[in-house]
Amino acid sequence: MIAPSSETAARLRADARRVVEAAIDAVKPSIFLPPHLPRPRAGQRVVIFAAGKAAGSMAETAEAHYRALGLGPDRLSGLAIARHGYGRPLAILDAMEAGHPVPDEAGLSATAEMMRRAQVVSPDDLVIFLLSGGASANLVAPLGAITLAEKQDLTRQMLRAGVPIGEINTLRKHISRVKGGRLAALMQGAEIVTLALSDVPGDELSLIGSGPTIPDPSTLEQARAVVARHRLRPAASILAVLDDPGSESPKPGDACFARSRAIVAAKPADAWHAAWKKAESLGYRVVDLGHALEGEAREIAAAHARRALEAAPGENLAFLSGGELTVTIKGKGRGGPNQEYAMALALGLRGAAGIAALAADTDGTDGGVGRADDPAGAFLDASTLQRAHDAGLDAAMMLENNDSSAFFRALGDLYVPGPTFTNANDLRVILREGPA
């Protein structure tokens, strides 16, 4: 590790970490979920399904809540499917883990089990579906003759092309037997309450985890347009499903949603406001760069660097931004949108004194290889480029190769918190210290 070169850099980096971690703490399921959990009728069975990166912790919180109300295994059951490494210990509910961002065999098996359980739910049951981002990859049940390998290949194509998450999920919903409201259709008219932790700009319920229990306003035509717009090359089996009118997803007003309701229980803005309050408590005036940004990570970073450099001196400033950025992969390196943002930001700041930053995904992982100990993002400060140069690293060349993980790993500047058991999108904080 090549340490930051000044006390100022160390102090600013520590403050940036405090800001990000305050945001993460604000969207932990134990904080936001209990007030939204519905109370069952006398004797009513409660069936809990959960999917996504926060599935384990949401199920853990819900299970504790209903056990405190006196529900035992005779009235409480369910299944939580989380990303590998994101499971939580459960006393009554069952837990399984699955791949992310690329679906895997474990997800295929876990989804088959959830579908089996959904099909035997009684109309008298109260079904609670705990939804968080990541469910799109964790739940795997391809339509038609689509194989897992073909679904994996399409997922990798979309990730490499930098397809925005809304478009990714539009396509996913139309090639799945559970997404886009199809899981609700399996539940025999039961009462369904979906409680969602949003990780998407705008908090559109149908896009969070591809909305397995939510009416789908998107269409097959729009899914085909995603393929064309990004020049994707799906397998013939996927194209056949997209060309089949019978593949259309259930729409608002469909009878399967007659007893269904959904609530966004927590959202990226909640994390954002917590970050804002923390920054102010640390003595910074917050500059709002947008809480629901989308776009190419390196381009957004360049714009943010200009804002930080052009701001009038005289006070401590915290430039905050949220939302989900994308990376169009052209090189052979490894990283994620937050690491690429941080690398491009360092280049844009050009070693300006008194500035440090942290860009991170609130779920604890940003890019990587699908392991729970993948980095969540990266730090940078005024010494980043000089330390890189001293270590023989060419920052601009590595950015072109999309090799941000290797860059920040060599500097010891990766942010690796491990699983946070929540998922409320990305948060980026740039701190600039005013004159003493």
Disulfide bonds with the S-S distance in Angstrom:
none
